Amino acid sequence: MNTNESGTEGAFSRNYTMYGLLVVVFFCGLWILDMWAILFLLILLLFLYMGLIERYLFNTMTKFYQEYGNNIPRLNFFLYSMLSLGLSYVSYMVFIGAFPIRSFNINGLDFFTTYAKSLLLTLIFGYLLLFWRLFIISTRISNLLIYKLGLYGMIYRFIIIIRSIYVTNYWIRYFSENQNASFFSVLQSSSTTIASLYLMMKSFFLIILIWDFSSIRNNFITQYRKFFSEYKTIQCEKCQHDVSIPLPCGHSLCKSCMRKYIRSSPFCPVCNHNMNQAPLHAMSGGFSSYTSVFCCF
């Protein structure tokens, strides 16, 4: 390791090495011991590692938004995005039973198998979402201001909805004690069972999730349109265009100049003041909710 690297980067490198070694140790233990406890410890470790990368992402982005002159470590973000994609693939291989874990029967109907499958599916979606977040920042496919205005919060809720729908069939089979049970078979049944009660509560929960997604989507669209509202009487500070957008610092930019400069920095190109002082939406640049992660029913 380079002795001149900063304390923050050095600490993160050491944590990364430690967690990487732990992953290797648990993988070896998974094959040697072949126990349920090892599988759940591995899943927990993968979730903790996902949280570690999310915190690094959050701290870096917060510092970047607050202090002019900070550069985003784009190479680090790109490497971590590839790592997240790889861990998503590892989670998928465990999910489909590609690893020789005798105690983990992918077709089992017991509680631990069903819960483990739900957690692994959450890991797959979680690491794919983390890959997307890191990748669009490292490559600047999506500008940082849109990210701050709540794009992540919207995508995060969409992923949670898809995950919730996907795991429903697993829990229906568990409550029905029937491998062939499905969403439609429970709906067609005239008797009141635990599976039907579960489906009723799950439907109510999904309605709330969809309503929340619609709310954050409308909020995102409103904030975006409000921020990029142009006025005919204001002149752009850069290209002298007659139609431009007033910034909180008092300067103004036209939409094309705004998009041009905002891709490299969220600060005014004239005075280096922050372009957007609106508060972050819930989960727009922070962490995945561990409640939604572990309550995967």
Long-range contacts (C-beta under 8 A, 24 or more apart in sequence): 9-73, 12-56, 15-52, 19-45, 19-48, 19-49, 19-52, 23-49, 30-99, 30-101, 31-99, 31-100, 34-100, 34-101, 34-102, 34-103, 35-103, 36-103, 36-104, 36-112, 39-94, 39-101, 39-103, 39-104, 39-116, 40-116, 42-94, 43-116, 43-119, 43-120, 43-123, 46-87, 46-90, 46-91, 46-123, 46-127, 47-123, 47-126, 47-290, 47-293, 49-87, 50-84, 50-87, 50-123, 50-126, 50-127, 50-130, 50-288, 51-287, 51-288, 51-290, 53-80, 53-83, 53-84, 53-130, 53-134, 54-130, 54-286, 54-287, 54-288, 55-287, 56-80, 57-133, 57-134, 57-137, 58-285, 58-286, 58-287, 61-137, 61-144, 61-147, 61-148, 61-285, 62-285, 64-144, 64-266, 65-144, 65-148, 65-266, 65-274, 66-274, 68-265, 68-267, 68-272, 69-272, 72-137, 72-138, 74-137, 74-138, 74-139, 75-138, 77-134, 77-135, 77-137, 77-138, 78-134, 78-135, 78-138, 78-139, 80-134, 81-130, 81-131, 81-132, 81-133, 81-134, 81-135, 81-138, 82-131, 84-127, 84-128, 84-130, 84-131, 84-134, 85-127, 85-128, 85-131, 87-123, 87-127, 88-123, 88-124, 88-126, 88-127, 88-128, 88-131, 91-120, 91-123, 91-124, 91-127, 92-120, 92-124, 94-120, 95-120, 95-121, 95-124, 107-179, 109-173, 109-174, 109-177, 109-178, 109-179, 110-174, 111-174, 114-170, 114-171, 114-173, 114-174, 115-296, 117-167, 117-170, 118-167, 118-170, 118-171, 118-296, 118-297, 119-293, 119-294, 119-296, 121-163, 121-166, 121-167, 121-296, 122-163, 122-293, 122-296, 125-159, 125-162, 125-163, 126-159, 126-288, 126-293, 128-159, 129-155, 129-156, 129-159, 129-288, 140-263, 140-264, 143-259, 143-262, 143-263, 144-262, 144-263, 144-266, 145-227, 145-262, 145-266, 145-275, 145-276, 146-224, 147-284, 147-285, 148-266, 148-276, 148-280, 148-284, 148-285, 149-220, 149-223, 149-224, 149-227, 149-276, 149-278, 149-281, 149-284, 150-216, 150-219, 150-220, 150-223, 150-280, 150-281, 150-284, 151-220, 151-284, 152-283, 152-284, 152-285, 153-216, 153-220, 153-281, 153-282, 153-283, 153-284, 154-213, 154-216, 154-217, 154-220, 156-283, 156-288, 157-209, 157-212, 157-213, 157-216, 158-213, 160-209, 160-292, 161-206, 161-209, 161-210, 161-213, 163-296, 164-202, 164-205, 164-206, 164-209, 164-296, 165-206, 167-296, 167-297, 168-199, 168-202, 171-198, 171-202, 171-297, 172-198, 172-199, 198-297, 202-297, 216-281, 216-282, 219-281, 220-281, 223-278, 223-281, 227-276, 227-278, 228-255, 228-258, 230-254, 230-255, 237-269, 237-270, 238-269, 238-270, 247-273, 247-275, 248-273, 248-274, 248-275, 248-276, 248-277, 249-273
